[in-house]
Amino acid sequence: MIYTPDTALDSQLLSQSRELVREGLALLRSTDHLVSAQRLRNELEEERRKPPRRDSKSGDAR
């Protein structure tokens, strides 16, 4: 079997793929403020769950 690529079809698929990527990136950019707020909330929650740090003031030389 000999395969001959259909360059017109390949070109159309590539164009559609690029458009989908553009739309996806535009959606991501438009939701950045939501993602940033969620990320900050997660970081604050992680900090809250950590045990309190003990600062050694007993002359520990480092």
N, CA, C and O atoms as a Tripos MOL2 file, in Angstrom:
@<TRIPOS>MOLECULE
protein
  248   247    62     0     0
PROTEIN
NO_CHARGES

@<TRIPOS>ATOM
      1 N           0.8410   -1.1740    0.0000 N.3       1 MET1
      2 CA          0.0000    0.0000    0.0000 C.3       1 MET1
      3 C           0.8910    1.2440    0.0000 C.2       1 MET1
      4 O           1.8200    1.3550    0.8010 O.2       1 MET1
      5 N           0.6100    2.1270   -0.8620 N.am      2 ILE2
      6 CA          1.3730    3.3610   -0.9620 C.3       2 ILE2
      7 C           0.5240    4.4870   -0.3760 C.2       2 ILE2
      8 O          -0.6350    4.6750   -0.7460 O.2       2 ILE2
      9 N           1.1320    5.2240    0.5420 N.am      3 TYR3
     10 CA          0.4210    6.3300    1.1900 C.3       3 TYR3
     11 C           0.8650    7.6470    0.5720 C.2       3 TYR3
     12 O           2.0560    7.9550    0.5260 O.2       3 TYR3
     13 N          -0.0930    8.4080    0.1050 N.am      4 THR4
     14 CA          0.1800    9.7340   -0.4290 C.3       4 THR4
     15 C          -0.5500   10.7420    0.4420 C.2       4 THR4
     16 O          -1.7810   10.7600    0.4660 O.2       4 THR4
     17 N           0.1870   11.5760    1.1540 N.am      5 PRO5
     18 CA         -0.4800   12.5270    2.0430 C.3       5 PRO5
     19 C          -1.3250   13.5340    1.2710 C.2       5 PRO5
     20 O          -0.9620   13.9660    0.1770 O.2       5 PRO5
     21 N          -2.4160   13.8840    1.8420 N.am      6 ASP6
     22 CA         -3.3000   14.8860    1.2580 C.3       6 ASP6
     23 C          -2.9100   16.2360    1.8510 C.2       6 ASP6
     24 O          -3.3370   16.5860    2.9520 O.2       6 ASP6
     25 N          -2.1000   16.9860    1.1160 N.am      7 THR7
     26 CA         -1.5720   18.2340    1.6530 C.3       7 THR7
     27 C          -2.6740   19.2640    1.9320 C.2       7 THR7
     28 O          -2.5440   20.0700    2.8530 O.2       7 THR7
     29 N          -3.7360   19.2440    1.1590 N.am      8 ALA8
     30 CA         -4.8390   20.1800    1.4020 C.3       8 ALA8
     31 C          -5.5110   19.8610    2.7390 C.2       8 ALA8
     32 O          -5.8200   20.7590    3.5220 O.2       8 ALA8
     33 N          -5.7300   18.5840    2.9810 N.am      9 LEU9
     34 CA         -6.3490   18.1580    4.2450 C.3       9 LEU9
     35 C          -5.4110   18.4260    5.4250 C.2       9 LEU9
     36 O          -5.8470   18.8950    6.4760 O.2       9 LEU9
     37 N          -4.1260   18.1270    5.2450 N.am     10 ASP10
     38 CA         -3.1450   18.4010    6.2960 C.3      10 ASP10
     39 C          -3.1150   19.8860    6.6350 C.2      10 ASP10
     40 O          -3.0450   20.2590    7.8060 O.2      10 ASP10
     41 N          -3.1680   20.7210    5.6260 N.am     11 SER11
     42 CA         -3.1470   22.1630    5.8270 C.3      11 SER11
     43 C          -4.3900   22.6190    6.5900 C.2      11 SER11
     44 O          -4.3070   23.4710    7.4750 O.2      11 SER11
     45 N          -5.5250   22.0510    6.2450 N.am     12 GLN12
     46 CA         -6.7750   22.3960    6.9220 C.3      12 GLN12
     47 C          -6.7380   21.9620    8.3860 C.2      12 GLN12
     48 O          -7.1490   22.7210    9.2640 O.2      12 GLN12
     49 N          -6.2530   20.7560    8.6570 N.am     13 LEU13
     50 CA         -6.1590   20.2690   10.0360 C.3      13 LEU13
     51 C          -5.1900   21.1210   10.8580 C.2      13 LEU13
     52 O          -5.4550   21.4290   12.0200 O.2      13 LEU13
     53 N          -4.0870   21.4920   10.2550 N.am     14 LEU14
     54 CA         -3.1060   22.3290   10.9450 C.3      14 LEU14
     55 C          -3.7000   23.6940   11.2860 C.2      14 LEU14
     56 O          -3.4940   24.2130   12.3830 O.2      14 LEU14
     57 N          -4.4250   24.2590   10.3540 N.am     15 SER15
     58 CA         -5.0660   25.5520   10.5780 C.3      15 SER15
     59 C          -6.0930   25.4610   11.7080 C.2      15 SER15
     60 O          -6.1470   26.3360   12.5720 O.2      15 SER15
     61 N          -6.8950   24.4150   11.7000 N.am     16 GLN16
     62 CA         -7.8910   24.2260   12.7600 C.3      16 GLN16
     63 C          -7.2250   23.9910   14.1170 C.2      16 GLN16
     64 O          -7.6930   24.4900   15.1400 O.2      16 GLN16
     65 N          -6.1410   23.2370   14.1160 N.am     17 SER17
     66 CA         -5.4120   22.9860   15.3570 C.3      17 SER17
     67 C          -4.8520   24.2780   15.9290 C.2      17 SER17
     68 O          -4.9380   24.5180   17.1340 O.2      17 SER17
     69 N          -4.2870   25.0990   15.0810 N.am     18 ARG18
     70 CA         -3.7480   26.3870   15.5360 C.3      18 ARG18
     71 C          -4.8450   27.2650   16.1150 C.2      18 ARG18
     72 O          -4.6460   27.9300   17.1310 O.2      18 ARG18
     73 N          -5.9990   27.2670   15.4670 N.am     19 GLU19
     74 CA         -7.1250   28.0670   15.9600 C.3      19 GLU19
     75 C          -7.5870   27.5630   17.3260 C.2      19 GLU19
     76 O          -7.8890   28.3660   18.2090 O.2      19 GLU19
     77 N          -7.6440   26.2510   17.5080 N.am     20 LEU20
     78 CA         -8.0250   25.6870   18.8080 C.3      20 LEU20
     79 C          -7.0190   26.0710   19.8930 C.2      20 LEU20
     80 O          -7.4050   26.3850   21.0200 O.2      20 LEU20
     81 N          -5.7500   26.0460   19.5560 N.am     21 VAL21
     82 CA         -4.7150   26.4350   20.5210 C.3      21 VAL21
     83 C          -4.8690   27.9100   20.8700 C.2      21 VAL21
     84 O          -4.7790   28.2820   22.0400 O.2      21 VAL21
     85 N          -5.0990   28.7480   19.8700 N.am     22 ARG22
     86 CA         -5.3010   30.1840   20.1290 C.3      22 ARG22
     87 C          -6.4900   30.4070   21.0630 C.2      22 ARG22
     88 O          -6.4050   31.1940   22.0060 O.2      22 ARG22
     89 N          -7.5890   29.7170   20.8030 N.am     23 GLU23
     90 CA         -8.7820   29.8640   21.6420 C.3      23 GLU23
     91 C          -8.5220   29.3620   23.0650 C.2      23 GLU23
     92 O          -8.9580   29.9770   24.0380 O.2      23 GLU23
     93 N          -7.8120   28.2490   23.1730 N.am     24 GLY24
     94 CA         -7.4870   27.7110   24.4900 C.3      24 GLY24
     95 C          -6.6120   28.6590   25.2910 C.2      24 GLY24
     96 O          -6.8450   28.8680   26.4820 O.2      24 GLY24
     97 N          -5.6120   29.2310   24.6450 N.am     25 LEU25
     98 CA         -4.7360   30.1850   25.3390 C.3      25 LEU25
     99 C          -5.4940   31.4430   25.7310 C.2      25 LEU25
    100 O          -5.2480   32.0060   26.7970 O.2      25 LEU25
    101 N          -6.4030   31.8870   24.8890 N.am     26 ALA26
    102 CA         -7.2150   33.0670   25.2220 C.3      26 ALA26
    103 C          -8.0770   32.7750   26.4470 C.2      26 ALA26
    104 O          -8.2320   33.6360   27.3140 O.2      26 ALA26
    105 N          -8.6340   31.5760   26.5260 N.am     27 LEU27
    106 CA         -9.4210   31.1930   27.7040 C.3      27 LEU27
    107 C          -8.5550   31.1750   28.9520 C.2      27 LEU27
    108 O          -8.9720   31.6510   30.0080 O.2      27 LEU27
    109 N          -7.3640   30.6330   28.8370 N.am     28 LEU28
    110 CA         -6.4680   30.6010   29.9910 C.3      28 LEU28
    111 C          -6.1060   32.0080   30.4460 C.2      28 LEU28
    112 O          -6.0830   32.2890   31.6450 O.2      28 LEU28
    113 N          -5.8290   32.8800   29.5060 N.am     29 ARG29
    114 CA         -5.4770   34.2610   29.8680 C.3      29 ARG29
    115 C          -6.6450   34.9650   30.5450 C.2      29 ARG29
    116 O          -6.4430   35.7560   31.4660 O.2      29 ARG29
    117 N          -7.8550   34.6840   30.0990 N.am     30 SER30
    118 CA         -9.0200   35.3640   30.6690 C.3      30 SER30
    119 C          -9.3740   34.8380   32.0560 C.2      30 SER30
    120 O         -10.1070   35.5000   32.7900 O.2      30 SER30
    121 N          -8.8690   33.6660   32.4300 N.am     31 THR31
    122 CA         -9.1750   33.1060   33.7480 C.3      31 THR31
    123 C          -7.9770   33.1900   34.6840 C.2      31 THR31
    124 O          -8.0000   32.5870   35.7580 O.2      31 THR31
    125 N          -6.9360   33.9170   34.3090 N.am     32 ASP32
    126 CA         -5.7300   33.9880   35.1270 C.3      32 ASP32
    127 C          -6.0170   34.5200   36.5220 C.2      32 ASP32
    128 O          -5.4440   34.0310   37.4950 O.2      32 ASP32
    129 N          -6.9000   35.5170   36.6390 N.am     33 HIS33
    130 CA         -7.2030   36.0700   37.9540 C.3      33 HIS33
    131 C          -7.8490   35.0270   38.8590 C.2      33 HIS33
    132 O          -7.6300   35.0350   40.0710 O.2      33 HIS33
    133 N          -8.6410   34.1320   38.2820 N.am     34 LEU34
    134 CA         -9.2580   33.0690   39.0800 C.3      34 LEU34
    135 C          -8.2100   32.0570   39.5400 C.2      34 LEU34
    136 O          -8.2200   31.6140   40.6890 O.2      34 LEU34
    137 N          -7.3230   31.7060   38.6450 N.am     35 VAL35
    138 CA         -6.2850   30.7380   38.9640 C.3      35 VAL35
    139 C          -5.3270   31.3210   39.9970 C.2      35 VAL35
    140 O          -4.9030   30.6210   40.9160 O.2      35 VAL35
    141 N          -4.9840   32.5940   39.8480 N.am     36 SER36
    142 CA         -4.0760   33.2410   40.7970 C.3      36 SER36
    143 C          -4.6820   33.2640   42.1970 C.2      36 SER36
    144 O          -3.9910   32.9920   43.1780 O.2      36 SER36
    145 N          -5.9610   33.5870   42.2920 N.am     37 ALA37
    146 CA         -6.6290   33.6190   43.5930 C.3      37 ALA37
    147 C          -6.6640   32.2250   44.2180 C.2      37 ALA37
    148 O          -6.4500   32.0750   45.4210 O.2      37 ALA37
    149 N          -6.9320   31.2200   43.4120 N.am     38 GLN38
    150 CA         -6.9580   29.8410   43.9170 C.3      38 GLN38
    151 C          -5.5730   29.4250   44.3930 C.2      38 GLN38
    152 O          -5.4370   28.7990   45.4440 O.2      38 GLN38
    153 N          -4.5500   29.7690   43.6280 N.am     39 ARG39
    154 CA         -3.1720   29.4150   43.9900 C.3      39 ARG39
    155 C          -2.7860   30.0820   45.3190 C.2      39 ARG39
    156 O          -2.1820   29.4450   46.1820 O.2      39 ARG39
    157 N          -3.1320   31.3520   45.4770 N.am     40 LEU40
    158 CA         -2.8310   32.0720   46.7170 C.3      40 LEU40
    159 C          -3.5670   31.4390   47.8960 C.2      40 LEU40
    160 O          -2.9980   31.2770   48.9760 O.2      40 LEU40
    161 N          -4.8160   31.0890   47.6890 N.am     41 ARG41
    162 CA         -5.5900   30.4510   48.7540 C.3      41 ARG41
    163 C          -4.9580   29.1210   49.1570 C.2      41 ARG41
    164 O          -4.8690   28.8120   50.3450 O.2      41 ARG41
    165 N          -4.5230   28.3400   48.1840 N.am     42 ASN42
    166 CA         -3.8690   27.0600   48.4800 C.3      42 ASN42
    167 C          -2.5710   27.2610   49.2460 C.2      42 ASN42
    168 O          -2.2770   26.5170   50.1820 O.2      42 ASN42
    169 N          -1.7880   28.2680   48.8490 N.am     43 GLU43
    170 CA         -0.5250   28.5330   49.5460 C.3      43 GLU43
    171 C          -0.7700   28.9620   50.9860 C.2      43 GLU43
    172 O          -0.0660   28.5250   51.8960 O.2      43 GLU43
    173 N          -1.7690   29.8170   51.1940 N.am     44 LEU44
    174 CA         -2.0940   30.2460   52.5520 C.3      44 LEU44
    175 C          -2.5760   29.0730   53.4050 C.2      44 LEU44
    176 O          -2.2430   28.9810   54.5860 O.2      44 LEU44
    177 N          -3.3480   28.1940   52.8110 N.am     45 GLU45
    178 CA         -3.8270   27.0070   53.5320 C.3      45 GLU45
    179 C          -2.6600   26.1030   53.9110 C.2      45 GLU45
    180 O          -2.6290   25.5710   55.0210 O.2      45 GLU45
    181 N          -1.6980   25.9210   53.0040 N.am     46 GLU46
    182 CA         -0.5170   25.1040   53.3170 C.3      46 GLU46
    183 C           0.2820   25.7190   54.4550 C.2      46 GLU46
    184 O           0.7390   25.0020   55.3460 O.2      46 GLU46
    185 N           0.4570   27.0310   54.4380 N.am     47 GLU47
    186 CA          1.1900   27.7150   55.5110 C.3      47 GLU47
    187 C           0.4760   27.5470   56.8420 C.2      47 GLU47
    188 O           1.1150   27.3570   57.8770 O.2      47 GLU47
    189 N          -0.8380   27.6150   56.8120 N.am     48 ARG48
    190 CA         -1.6200   27.4920   58.0360 C.3      48 ARG48
    191 C          -1.4750   26.1000   58.6420 C.2      48 ARG48
    192 O          -1.4720   25.9440   59.8640 O.2      48 ARG48
    193 N          -1.3560   25.0950   57.7860 N.am     49 ARG49
    194 CA         -1.2630   23.7110   58.2610 C.3      49 ARG49
    195 C           0.1230   23.3440   58.7900 C.2      49 ARG49
    196 O           0.2650   22.3750   59.5360 O.2      49 ARG49
    197 N           1.1450   24.1120   58.4090 N.am     50 LYS50
    198 CA          2.5040   23.8030   58.8750 C.3      50 LYS50
    199 C           2.6060   24.0660   60.3710 C.2      50 LYS50
    200 O           1.9790   24.9880   60.8930 O.2      50 LYS50
    201 N           3.4060   23.2460   61.0610 N.am     51 PRO51
    202 CA          3.6010   23.5180   62.4890 C.3      51 PRO51
    203 C           4.3530   24.8310   62.6730 C.2      51 PRO51
    204 O           5.1420   25.2220   61.8130 O.2      51 PRO51
    205 N           4.1130   25.5100   63.7890 N.am     52 PRO52
    206 CA          4.8000   26.7930   63.9970 C.3      52 PRO52
    207 C           6.3100   26.6140   64.0610 C.2      52 PRO52
    208 O           6.8120   25.6250   64.5950 O.2      52 PRO52
    209 N           7.0240   27.5890   63.5080 N.am     53 ARG53
    210 CA          8.4910   27.5390   63.5260 C.3      53 ARG53
    211 C           8.9850   28.0070   64.8780 C.2      53 ARG53
    212 O           8.4300   28.9260   65.4820 O.2      53 ARG53
    213 N          10.0220   27.3670   65.3310 N.am     54 ARG54
    214 CA         10.6440   27.7780   66.5810 C.3      54 ARG54
    215 C          11.9580   28.4660   66.2570 C.2      54 ARG54
    216 O          12.8620   27.8550   65.6880 O.2      54 ARG54
    217 N          12.0610   29.7120   66.6120 N.am     55 ASP55
    218 CA         13.3140   30.4330   66.4370 C.3      55 ASP55
    219 C          14.1740   30.1610   67.6480 C.2      55 ASP55
    220 O          13.7720   30.4460   68.7760 O.2      55 ASP55
    221 N          15.3610   29.6090   67.4230 N.am     56 SER56
    222 CA         16.2430   29.2920   68.5510 C.3      56 SER56
    223 C          17.0480   30.5300   68.9120 C.2      56 SER56
    224 O          17.8660   31.0060   68.1250 O.2      56 SER56
    225 N          16.8080   31.0390   70.0980 N.am     57 LYS57
    226 CA         17.5260   32.2140   70.5810 C.3      57 LYS57
    227 C          18.4960   31.8070   71.6980 C.2      57 LYS57
    228 O          18.9420   32.6430   72.4850 O.2      57 LYS57
    229 N          18.8070   30.5270   71.7500 N.am     58 SER58
    230 CA         19.6920   30.0210   72.8030 C.3      58 SER58
    231 C          21.1710   30.0700   72.4060 C.2      58 SER58
    232 O          21.9960   29.3880   73.0150 O.2      58 SER58
    233 N          21.5030   30.8500   71.4160 N.am     59 GLY59
    234 CA         22.8970   30.9920   71.0180 C.3      59 GLY59
    235 C          23.3610   29.9070   70.0760 C.2      59 GLY59
    236 O          24.5520   29.5970   70.0450 O.2      59 GLY59
    237 N          22.4750   29.3260   69.3170 N.am     60 ASP60
    238 CA         22.8510   28.3040   68.3430 C.3      60 ASP60
    239 C          23.6800   28.9490   67.2330 C.2      60 ASP60
    240 O          23.1750   29.7750   66.4730 O.2      60 ASP60
    241 N          24.9530   28.5690   67.1450 N.am     61 ALA61
    242 CA         25.8560   29.1910   66.1630 C.3      61 ALA61
    243 C          25.7440   28.5170   64.8290 C.2      61 ALA61
    244 O          26.1010   27.3480   64.6870 O.2      61 ALA61
    245 N          25.2500   29.2410   63.8420 N.am     62 ARG62
    246 CA         25.1690   28.7240   62.4640 C.3      62 ARG62
    247 C          25.6340   29.7530   61.5120 C.2      62 ARG62
    248 O          25.6450   29.5180   60.3040 O.2      62 ARG62
@<TRIPOS>BOND
     1     1     2 1
     2     2     3 1
     3     3     4 2
     4     3     5 am
     5     5     6 1
     6     6     7 1
     7     7     8 2
     8     7     9 am
     9     9    10 1
    10    10    11 1
    11    11    12 2
    12    11    13 am
    13    13    14 1
    14    14    15 1
    15    15    16 2
    16    15    17 am
    17    17    18 1
    18    18    19 1
    19    19    20 2
    20    19    21 am
    21    21    22 1
    22    22    23 1
    23    23    24 2
    24    23    25 am
    25    25    26 1
    26    26    27 1
    27    27    28 2
    28    27    29 am
    29    29    30 1
    30    30    31 1
    31    31    32 2
    32    31    33 am
    33    33    34 1
    34    34    35 1
    35    35    36 2
    36    35    37 am
    37    37    38 1
    38    38    39 1
    39    39    40 2
    40    39    41 am
    41    41    42 1
    42    42    43 1
    43    43    44 2
    44    43    45 am
    45    45    46 1
    46    46    47 1
    47    47    48 2
    48    47    49 am
    49    49    50 1
    50    50    51 1
    51    51    52 2
    52    51    53 am
    53    53    54 1
    54    54    55 1
    55    55    56 2
    56    55    57 am
    57    57    58 1
    58    58    59 1
    59    59    60 2
    60    59    61 am
    61    61    62 1
    62    62    63 1
    63    63    64 2
    64    63    65 am
    65    65    66 1
    66    66    67 1
    67    67    68 2
    68    67    69 am
    69    69    70 1
    70    70    71 1
    71    71    72 2
    72    71    73 am
    73    73    74 1
    74    74    75 1
    75    75    76 2
    76    75    77 am
    77    77    78 1
    78    78    79 1
    79    79    80 2
    80    79    81 am
    81    81    82 1
    82    82    83 1
    83    83    84 2
    84    83    85 am
    85    85    86 1
    86    86    87 1
    87    87    88 2
    88    87    89 am
    89    89    90 1
    90    90    91 1
    91    91    92 2
    92    91    93 am
    93    93    94 1
    94    94    95 1
    95    95    96 2
    96    95    97 am
    97    97    98 1
    98    98    99 1
    99    99   100 2
   100    99   101 am
   101   101   102 1
   102   102   103 1
   103   103   104 2
   104   103   105 am
   105   105   106 1
   106   106   107 1
   107   107   108 2
   108   107   109 am
   109   109   110 1
   110   110   111 1
   111   111   112 2
   112   111   113 am
   113   113   114 1
   114   114   115 1
   115   115   116 2
   116   115   117 am
   117   117   118 1
   118   118   119 1
   119   119   120 2
   120   119   121 am
   121   121   122 1
   122   122   123 1
   123   123   124 2
   124   123   125 am
   125   125   126 1
   126   126   127 1
   127   127   128 2
   128   127   129 am
   129   129   130 1
   130   130   131 1
   131   131   132 2
   132   131   133 am
   133   133   134 1
   134   134   135 1
   135   135   136 2
   136   135   137 am
   137   137   138 1
   138   138   139 1
   139   139   140 2
   140   139   141 am
   141   141   142 1
   142   142   143 1
   143   143   144 2
   144   143   145 am
   145   145   146 1
   146   146   147 1
   147   147   148 2
   148   147   149 am
   149   149   150 1
   150   150   151 1
   151   151   152 2
   152   151   153 am
   153   153   154 1
   154   154   155 1
   155   155   156 2
   156   155   157 am
   157   157   158 1
   158   158   159 1
   159   159   160 2
   160   159   161 am
   161   161   162 1
   162   162   163 1
   163   163   164 2
   164   163   165 am
   165   165   166 1
   166   166   167 1
   167   167   168 2
   168   167   169 am
   169   169   170 1
   170   170   171 1
   171   171   172 2
   172   171   173 am
   173   173   174 1
   174   174   175 1
   175   175   176 2
   176   175   177 am
   177   177   178 1
   178   178   179 1
   179   179   180 2
   180   179   181 am
   181   181   182 1
   182   182   183 1
   183   183   184 2
   184   183   185 am
   185   185   186 1
   186   186   187 1
   187   187   188 2
   188   187   189 am
   189   189   190 1
   190   190   191 1
   191   191   192 2
   192   191   193 am
   193   193   194 1
   194   194   195 1
   195   195   196 2
   196   195   197 am
   197   197   198 1
   198   198   199 1
   199   199   200 2
   200   199   201 am
   201   201   202 1
   202   202   203 1
   203   203   204 2
   204   203   205 am
   205   205   206 1
   206   206   207 1
   207   207   208 2
   208   207   209 am
   209   209   210 1
   210   210   211 1
   211   211   212 2
   212   211   213 am
   213   213   214 1
   214   214   215 1
   215   215   216 2
   216   215   217 am
   217   217   218 1
   218   218   219 1
   219   219   220 2
   220   219   221 am
   221   221   222 1
   222   222   223 1
   223   223   224 2
   224   223   225 am
   225   225   226 1
   226   226   227 1
   227   227   228 2
   228   227   229 am
   229   229   230 1
   230   230   231 1
   231   231   232 2
   232   231   233 am
   233   233   234 1
   234   234   235 1
   235   235   236 2
   236   235   237 am
   237   237   238 1
   238   238   239 1
   239   239   240 2
   240   239   241 am
   241   241   242 1
   242   242   243 1
   243   243   244 2
   244   243   245 am
   245   245   246 1
   246   246   247 1
   247   247   248 2
@<TRIPOS>SUBSTRUCTURE
     1 MET1         2 RESIDUE 1 A MET
     2 ILE2         6 RESIDUE 1 A ILE
     3 TYR3        10 RESIDUE 1 A TYR
     4 THR4        14 RESIDUE 1 A THR
     5 PRO5        18 RESIDUE 1 A PRO
     6 ASP6        22 RESIDUE 1 A ASP
     7 THR7        26 RESIDUE 1 A THR
     8 ALA8        30 RESIDUE 1 A ALA
     9 LEU9        34 RESIDUE 1 A LEU
    10 ASP10       38 RESIDUE 1 A ASP
    11 SER11       42 RESIDUE 1 A SER
    12 GLN12       46 RESIDUE 1 A GLN
    13 LEU13       50 RESIDUE 1 A LEU
    14 LEU14       54 RESIDUE 1 A LEU
    15 SER15       58 RESIDUE 1 A SER
    16 GLN16       62 RESIDUE 1 A GLN
    17 SER17       66 RESIDUE 1 A SER
    18 ARG18       70 RESIDUE 1 A ARG
    19 GLU19       74 RESIDUE 1 A GLU
    20 LEU20       78 RESIDUE 1 A LEU
    21 VAL21       82 RESIDUE 1 A VAL
    22 ARG22       86 RESIDUE 1 A ARG
    23 GLU23       90 RESIDUE 1 A GLU
    24 GLY24       94 RESIDUE 1 A GLY
    25 LEU25       98 RESIDUE 1 A LEU
    26 ALA26      102 RESIDUE 1 A ALA
    27 LEU27      106 RESIDUE 1 A LEU
    28 LEU28      110 RESIDUE 1 A LEU
    29 ARG29      114 RESIDUE 1 A ARG
    30 SER30      118 RESIDUE 1 A SER
    31 THR31      122 RESIDUE 1 A THR
    32 ASP32      126 RESIDUE 1 A ASP
    33 HIS33      130 RESIDUE 1 A HIS
    34 LEU34      134 RESIDUE 1 A LEU
    35 VAL35      138 RESIDUE 1 A VAL
    36 SER36      142 RESIDUE 1 A SER
    37 ALA37      146 RESIDUE 1 A ALA
    38 GLN38      150 RESIDUE 1 A GLN
    39 ARG39      154 RESIDUE 1 A ARG
    40 LEU40      158 RESIDUE 1 A LEU
    41 ARG41      162 RESIDUE 1 A ARG
    42 ASN42      166 RESIDUE 1 A ASN
    43 GLU43      170 RESIDUE 1 A GLU
    44 LEU44      174 RESIDUE 1 A LEU
    45 GLU45      178 RESIDUE 1 A GLU
    46 GLU46      182 RESIDUE 1 A GLU
    47 GLU47      186 RESIDUE 1 A GLU
    48 ARG48      190 RESIDUE 1 A ARG
    49 ARG49      194 RESIDUE 1 A ARG
    50 LYS50      198 RESIDUE 1 A LYS
    51 PRO51      202 RESIDUE 1 A PRO
    52 PRO52      206 RESIDUE 1 A PRO
    53 ARG53      210 RESIDUE 1 A ARG
    54 ARG54      214 RESIDUE 1 A ARG
    55 ASP55      218 RESIDUE 1 A ASP
    56 SER56      222 RESIDUE 1 A SER
    57 LYS57      226 RESIDUE 1 A LYS
    58 SER58      230 RESIDUE 1 A SER
    59 GLY59      234 RESIDUE 1 A GLY
    60 ASP60      238 RESIDUE 1 A ASP
    61 ALA61      242 RESIDUE 1 A ALA
    62 ARG62      246 RESIDUE 1 A ARG
